């Protein structure tokens, strides 16, 4: 962000024309937005998230709002722009319903699909919605009625009540249909995919490496020469512990973790959902990828197996279909750890070590412990399982 824009934000005057405010930085503003009048500006401490609150005389199409936000994000190089519209209360009516749903859908993705072909009526500031595909309990769980009422009040200053009617249950076919619909509406990130290299050039092409990383929750380093892009581009930001990342929903963050589970599901619209569960031992997180089948095949996902370490950059949010917090990756880099070593000249001897033979006290098998001690140059170690010697056979027959 330029210094002049920072000065404009921090010395903002009330009631300035939106197009005028941004004319030095962004000229491609939709016509429906150009005459908006800014009455409030909010921004994050690092100025990477900016909210424009503006007055409009006529309803602005949601597509124009999304286009404006994306254009300004690119023009002034910030992570997120949001345009909060405010209209005269008298223009609120049923003609606003579909646009409001589109705005609400990006904050509560679960509304996508459940409200298709619903019967909607507005009488005396009571909005009645009868859904036809089930899922009323899911919408209620995510406070759809309250969120919709709040959105109407924020934009029009009108207080309404929202009533949901219809069945609760969703069939498996309907569930798959809604997932396919949601996937089809996702942005196309194919431009970020790793370009295919002709075989004759592959041998002379150096691998794309990630930047050195530092993370306080892990006491390991990464082999820079082993870094390989799975999808996206090089990651330069420092990772944060997963235990911290899951508390910062809606933010774009970088995490690093070991894969302990994976799943791939092909949908009926020639797209695939791939998930990896990763942990950095401070917490765990699900990495979720939606892409076309051919894009999935072009990624290096076949090399991502249990135990693989991934460096992931993307947005952290709650996924309404997985019912869990997930990271939607823009970039994934596969790395190898350099194990922690004991470099002290005089090696110690561990005199109190439990194995997985000690119920509720340890989970590591004795062979792994012995191999680690040998790798560190230790001459001996004492295994002191709970009053017994169950680990003895494994230790005797698997000495390095």
C-alpha positions in Angstrom: 0.0 0.0 0.0 1.3 3.4 -0.9 2.1 6.1 1.7 -0.4 8.5 0.1 -3.2 6.0 0.4 -2.3 5.3 4.0 -2.5 9.0 4.7 -5.9 9.2 3.0 -7.2 6.4 5.1 -5.9 7.8 8.4 -7.1 11.4 7.6 -10.5 10.4 6.2 -13.2 13.1 5.8 -16.9 12.1 6.1 -19.2 12.0 3.1 -16.7 11.8 0.2 -17.6 10.3 -3.1 -16.3 6.7 -3.4 -15.0 7.1 -7.0 -13.3 10.4 -6.1 -11.6 8.8 -3.1 -10.1 6.0 -5.1 -9.5 7.8 -8.4 -5.7 7.9 -8.1 -5.6 4.1 -7.4 -8.5 2.5 -9.2 -10.5 3.8 -12.2 -12.4 0.5 -13.0 -15.3 1.0 -10.6 -18.8 -0.3 -11.6 -21.2 2.5 -12.6 -23.7 1.5 -9.9 -21.0 2.1 -7.2 -19.3 5.3 -8.5 -21.8 7.6 -6.9 -21.6 6.0 -3.5 -20.9 8.4 -0.6 -18.5 7.1 2.1 -19.7 7.8 5.6 -17.3 5.5 7.5 -14.0 3.7 7.0 -12.6 1.0 9.2 -9.3 -0.9 8.7 -7.1 -3.4 10.5 -3.9 -2.5 12.4 -1.7 -3.6 9.5 -4.0 -1.9 6.9 -4.5 -5.3 5.1 -8.3 -5.4 5.7 -10.4 -2.3 4.8 -14.1 -1.8 5.1 -15.9 1.0 3.1 -19.3 2.0 4.5 -21.2 4.0 1.8 -24.6 5.5 1.1 -26.4 4.7 -2.1 -29.8 5.9 -3.5 -30.4 2.7 -5.5 -29.8 -1.0 -4.8 -26.3 -2.1 -5.9 -26.2 -5.6 -7.6 -24.1 -8.0 -5.6 -22.0 -8.8 -8.6 -20.9 -5.2 -8.8 -20.0 -5.3 -5.1 -17.9 -8.4 -5.5 -16.3 -7.0 -8.6 -15.5 -3.7 -6.8 -13.9 -5.5 -3.9 -11.8 -7.7 -6.1 -10.6 -4.8 -8.3 -9.7 -2.6 -5.3 -7.9 -5.4 -3.5 -5.7 -5.9 -6.6 -5.2 -2.2 -7.2 -4.1 -1.2 -3.7 -2.6 -4.6 -2.8 -4.4 -5.6 0.4 -5.8 -8.9 1.5 -9.4 -8.0 1.8 -11.8 -5.2 0.8 -15.4 -5.1 1.9 -18.1 -2.6 0.7 -20.9 -2.2 3.2 -23.9 -0.5 1.5 -26.5 1.6 3.2 -29.8 2.5 1.4 -33.0 4.5 2.1 -35.4 2.4 4.1 -38.2 2.9 1.6 -36.5 0.9 -1.2 -36.5 -2.3 0.9 -38.8 -5.0 -0.5 -39.0 -8.4 -2.1 -36.9 -7.2 -5.0 -33.9 -7.0 -2.6 -34.2 -10.6 -1.4 -32.1 -12.4 -4.0 -29.3 -9.8 -3.7 -29.3 -10.1 0.1 -29.0 -13.9 -0.1 -26.0 -13.6 -2.4 -24.3 -11.3 0.1 -25.1 -13.5 3.0 -23.9 -16.6 1.2 -20.3 -15.6 1.3 -20.3 -15.3 5.1 -22.6 -18.3 5.7 -21.9 -20.7 2.8 -24.4 -23.2 4.1 -27.3 -21.1 2.7 -26.1 -22.2 -0.8 -28.5 -24.8 -2.0 -30.9 -25.1 0.9 -32.8 -22.0 -0.2 -33.1 -22.9 -3.9 -36.7 -22.6 -5.2 -37.9 -21.7 -1.7 -41.3 -19.9 -1.3 -40.7 -16.4 0.1 -43.3 -13.9 1.3 -42.9 -10.6 3.0 -45.9 -9.3 5.1 -45.8 -6.6 7.8 -42.0 -6.8 8.2 -42.2 -10.6 8.6 -40.3 -12.6 6.0 -41.5 -16.2 5.7 -39.3 -18.7 3.9 -40.5 -22.2 3.2 -37.6 -24.4 2.0 -38.2 -27.4 -0.2 -34.9 -29.3 -0.1 -34.6 -29.8 3.7 -31.9 -28.4 5.9 -34.0 -26.2 8.1 -32.2 -27.4 11.3 -28.8 -26.7 9.7 -29.8 -23.1 8.7 -31.1 -22.6 12.2 -27.9 -24.0 13.7 -25.9 -21.3 11.9 -28.3 -18.5 12.9 -29.5 -17.8 9.4 -32.7 -15.9 10.6 -30.8 -13.6 12.9 -28.0 -13.0 10.3 -30.5 -12.1 7.6 -32.4 -9.8 9.9 -29.2 -8.1 10.9 -28.1 -7.7 7.2 -31.4 -6.0 6.4 -31.1 -3.6 9.3 -27.5 -2.8 8.5 -28.4 -2.0 4.9 -31.8 -0.5 5.1 -32.4 0.4 8.8 -35.5 -1.8 8.7 -36.3 -4.2 11.5 -37.8 -7.5 10.2 -38.4 -11.0 11.6 -37.4 -14.0 9.6 -39.4 -17.3 9.9 -38.1 -20.6 8.4 -40.5 -23.3 7.5 -40.0 -26.7 5.7 -38.4 -30.0 6.4 -35.3 -30.6 8.4 -33.7 -33.6 6.8 -31.5 -33.6 3.7 -31.2 -36.7 1.5 -27.8 -37.9 0.4 -28.5 -37.1 -3.2 -29.5 -33.6 -2.3 -26.4 -33.2 -0.2 -24.2 -34.2 -3.1 -26.1 -31.8 -5.4 -25.5 -28.9 -3.1 -21.8 -29.7 -2.8 -21.5 -29.8 -6.6 -23.3 -26.5 -6.9 -21.0 -24.9 -4.3 -17.9 -26.3 -6.1 -19.2 -25.0 -9.5 -19.4 -21.4 -8.0 -15.9 -21.4 -6.5 -13.3 -19.1 -8.1 -11.0 -20.6 -10.8 -7.5 -20.9 -9.4 -6.1 -22.7 -12.4 -3.8 -19.8 -13.1 -1.9 -20.7 -9.9 -1.3 -24.3 -10.9 2.2 -25.5 -11.6 2.9 -25.3 -15.3 3.7 -28.6 -17.0 7.3 -28.9 -18.2 8.1 -30.7 -21.4 10.1 -33.9 -20.7 13.1 -32.7 -22.7 13.3 -29.6 -20.4 12.5 -31.3 -17.1 16.1 -32.6 -16.4 17.5 -29.0 -16.8 14.9 -27.3 -14.7 15.7 -26.5 -11.1 12.9 -27.2 -8.6 10.9 -24.3 -7.2 12.0 -23.8 -3.6 10.1 -22.3 -0.7 11.7 -19.6 1.4 13.2 -20.5 4.8 10.6 -20.6 7.5 10.5 -20.2 11.3 7.8 -21.5 13.6 8.0 -21.3 17.4 5.8 -24.3 18.0 8.2 -26.7 16.2 11.8 -27.3 17.0 12.7 -28.8 13.6 14.1 -27.2 10.5 13.3 -27.9 6.8 15.6 -29.2 4.1 15.4 -26.3 1.6 16.6 -28.4 -1.3 13.6 -30.8 -0.8 10.9 -28.1 -1.1 8.4 -28.8 -3.9 5.3 -26.9 -4.9 2.2 -29.0 -4.9 0.0 -26.2 -6.0 0.1 -22.4 -6.0 3.4 -20.5 -5.7 6.3 -19.9 -3.3 5.3 -19.1 0.3 7.3 -16.4 2.0 5.3 -15.7 5.1 6.2 -17.2 8.4 3.8 -20.0 9.7 1.7 -19.6 12.8 0.9 -22.5 15.2 -2.3 -24.4 14.2 -3.6 -23.8 17.8 -3.5 -20.1 17.1 -4.6 -20.3 13.4 -8.0 -22.0 14.3 -8.8 -19.0 16.5 -8.4 -16.5 13.6 -11.2 -17.4 11.3 -11.6 -15.5 8.1 -7.8 -14.6 7.9 -5.3 -15.7 5.3 -2.5 -17.5 7.2 0.4 -19.9 6.7 0.6 -23.2 8.7 2.9 -26.2 8.6 2.0 -29.7 9.7 2.4 -33.4 9.2 -0.3 -35.3 7.3 -2.0 -38.0 9.4 -5.1 -38.7 7.2 -6.3 -38.0 3.7 -9.4 -38.5 1.6 -10.4 -37.9 -2.1 -14.0 -37.8 -3.4 -14.9 -37.4 -7.0 -18.2 -35.5 -7.6 -20.6 -35.9 -10.5 -19.7 -32.6 -12.2 -16.1 -33.8 -13.1 -14.7 -32.1 -10.0 -13.0 -33.6 -7.0 -12.7 -32.8 -3.3 -9.4 -33.7 -1.6 -8.8 -33.3 2.1 -5.6 -33.7 4.2 -5.6 -33.7 8.0 -2.4 -32.1 9.3 -1.0 -31.5 12.7 1.9 -29.5 14.1 1.3 -31.1 17.6 -0.1 -27.9 18.9 -3.4 -28.6 17.1 -4.8 -30.1 13.9 -6.5 -28.7 10.8 -8.1 -30.0 7.6 -6.7 -28.8 4.3 -9.5 -28.9 1.7 -9.1 -28.6 -2.1 -11.9 -28.2 -4.7 -10.8 -28.5 -8.3 -11.6 -30.0 -11.6 -10.4 -33.6 -12.1 -7.8 -32.6 -14.6 -6.4 -30.0 -12.3 -6.2 -32.5 -9.4 -4.3 -34.8 -11.7 -1.8 -32.1 -12.6 -1.0 -31.5 -9.0 1.6 -33.5 -7.1 -1.0 -34.8 -4.6 0.0 -38.5 -5.2 3.2 -37.7 -3.3 1.3 -36.4 -0.3 1.0 -39.4 2.0 0.7 -40.0 5.7 3.7 -38.5 7.4 4.4 -35.9 4.7 5.1 -32.4 5.9 3.1 -29.6 4.2 3.5 -25.9 4.3 0.1 -24.4 3.5 -1.0 -20.8 2.8 -4.8 -20.1 2.6 -7.9 -18.8 4.3 -8.9 -20.3 7.7 -12.7 -20.7 8.1 -15.5 -23.0 9.3 -16.7 -25.4 6.7 -20.4 -26.1 6.9 -20.2 -29.4 5.0 -17.2 -30.8 6.9 -18.6 -29.4 10.1 -15.0 -28.4 11.0 -12.5 -25.6 10.7 -10.6 -26.0 7.4 -7.9 -24.1 5.4 -8.7 -23.5 1.8 -5.2 -23.4 0.2 -3.9 -21.0 -2.3 -0.5 -22.6 -2.1 0.8 -25.9 -0.8 4.5 -26.8 -0.6 5.8 -30.2 0.4 8.9 -30.1 2.6 11.1 -32.5 4.5 12.1 -32.1 8.1 15.7 -32.1 9.3 15.3 -34.0 12.6 16.5 -32.5 15.8 20.0 -33.7 16.6 22.0 -34.0 19.9 25.2 -32.1 19.0 26.6 -31.9 22.5 30.1 -33.5 22.6 29.4 -35.5 25.8 26.3 -37.7 25.1 23.8 -38.3 27.9 22.1 -41.5 28.9 18.3 -41.4 29.2 17.6 -43.2 32.5 13.7 -43.0 32.6 11.9 -43.7 29.3 8.4 -45.2 28.8 7.2 -46.9 25.6 3.8 -47.8 24.3 3.9 -50.7 26.7 3.1 -48.2 29.5 -0.7 -47.7 29.2 -1.8 -44.1 29.3 1.7 -42.9 29.7 3.5 -43.2 26.3 2.7 -44.0 22.7 6.1 -44.5 21.1 7.2 -48.0 20.3 10.6 -49.2 21.8 12.3 -49.7 18.4 11.7 -46.0 17.4 13.1 -44.9 20.7 16.2 -47.0 20.4 16.8 -45.9 16.8 16.5 -42.2 17.8 19.0 -42.8 20.6 21.4 -44.5 18.2 21.0 -41.6 15.6 21.9 -39.1 18.4 25.0 -41.2 19.3 23.8 -42.3 22.7 25.4 -45.4 24.0 22.6 -46.6 26.1 19.1 -45.9 27.5 16.9 -47.2 30.3 13.4 -48.2 29.4 11.3 -48.1 32.6 7.8 -49.3 31.7 5.2 -49.7 34.4 6.7 -52.5 36.6 7.2 -54.9 33.7 9.5 -55.8 30.8 7.2 -56.2 27.8 9.5 -54.1 25.6 12.4 -56.4 26.1 11.8 -58.7 23.0 11.4 -55.8 20.6 14.5 -54.2 21.9 16.6 -57.4 21.8 15.6 -58.4 18.3 15.6 -55.0 16.7 18.8 -53.4 18.0 20.4 -51.1 15.3 
